[in-house]
Amino acid sequence: MERKIIHLNVADFSVAVERLVDRSLITRPLIIAPQVARARVYDMSEEAYQDGVRKGMSLARARNRCRRAVILPPTPERYEKAISCCFRHALPFTPQVERAPGSGHLYLDVTGTHRLFGPAPDIGWRIRKTMRRDLGLNPIWSVGPSKLVAKVASRVVKPAGEYIVAEGEEQSFLAPLPLSLLPTVGHDIENCLREVGIRRIAQAAALSRQDLYLLCGRRVETLYQALRGIDLSPVHPPAEVGKHFFFQHYFSPDSNREEIIQTAVLDLARQAARSLRRHGMCCCRIGVTLTYSDTVKVTRQVVCKHPATNDRELEQLAVTGLFRCWRRRVRVRTFELVCMRVSPYVQQLSLFQDINKKQQKQKELEDAIDVLHQRFGTSALTRGMTKE
């Protein structure tokens, strides 16, 4: 059966949410950026984009390019509430709905649902109509045979519109597009290919695996498949994904000192562990993203052998992810940590093995610390960092 994947994307999601709260911002350029020293642009409206403002740009530079813009700090809790509402509007059409990384993105696998709700484009229209009516948000929607193709299609029609790519049309659809529209192509790979005169997907797709390996390194197989529109990754339903736990730290000023960066990373890992325990959850994978002073981003993932929920496990995973990303001598601006593959924490007890007293003691200690943090705040009791 032909796969039908819908990608919903509320363009400039944080800007759209802020404009719902304050209607006077609708006619004015808007920049979302944290109120910290040497801040970077978190998001911007289409008007600010047309004036040359880009995500990741320094706020000072963005002000120079769009002097008439209103600047607001990001409010993640407001965006979380808004995307949850969008999720609930999509859920009646299929149980397979995935919140994609980044605000305002949803994937729906509507394969085989045409007898209930009609063709996939009809579902896209209906969701868009109900979200405009109930939430005041106007999402872009696209239909494709895979998540990758559907996402590229929504990028083509941004900031408004819809696009449908049928099965078998993936390569002809992707061929004339610039490499920057392909999600798996980061700035580093794009720059490597641009150095040899390759700017379009069709040009890169003509290269063999060996040629791509010489130019781009280890990620050749993923890139080779993506250039041809091949993406077999499923849409993860809520039961598999659970809740995403996202944490971020801004370094002010930017730093490349190991003790400063590692201290911040360990603090985020402990925050993640506390949040998981508070919700009775565990995670099987974490993703870390390092943003350098020159706006270059590096993202890596670390897989857990066993579901992780305590401080020590999360700290080890976060530090491993840090050193997988941290390969340059450029100062670091931000560090992001997200817990993925989150699921309810279930501990299977053994009938025959002795209880690990050390692990039991560690769990009791963490439970006691969590109680103190809930009563008196996280600053009431902190852990020191020692070198073993």
Secondary structure, DSSP 8 states (H G I E B T S, - for coil): ----EEEEE-TTHHHHHHHHH-GGGTTS-EEE--SSTT-B--EE-HHHHHTT--TT-BHHHHHHH-TT-EEE---HHHHHHHHHHHHHHHGGG-S-EEE-SSTTEEEEE-TT-HHHH-SHHHHHHHHHHHHHHHT----EEEEESSHHHHHHHHHHSTTS-EEE--TT-HHHHHTTSBGGGSTT--HHHHHHHHTTT--BHHHHHTS-HHHHHHHH-TTHHHHHHHHTT--------HHHH---EEEEEEEEEEE--HHHHHHHHHHHHHHHHHHHHHTTEEEEEEEEEEEETTS-EEEEEEEEEEEE-SHHHHHHHHHHHHHHH--SSS-EEEEEEEEEEEEE------SSS---HHHHHHHHHHHHHHHHHHHH-GGGS-------
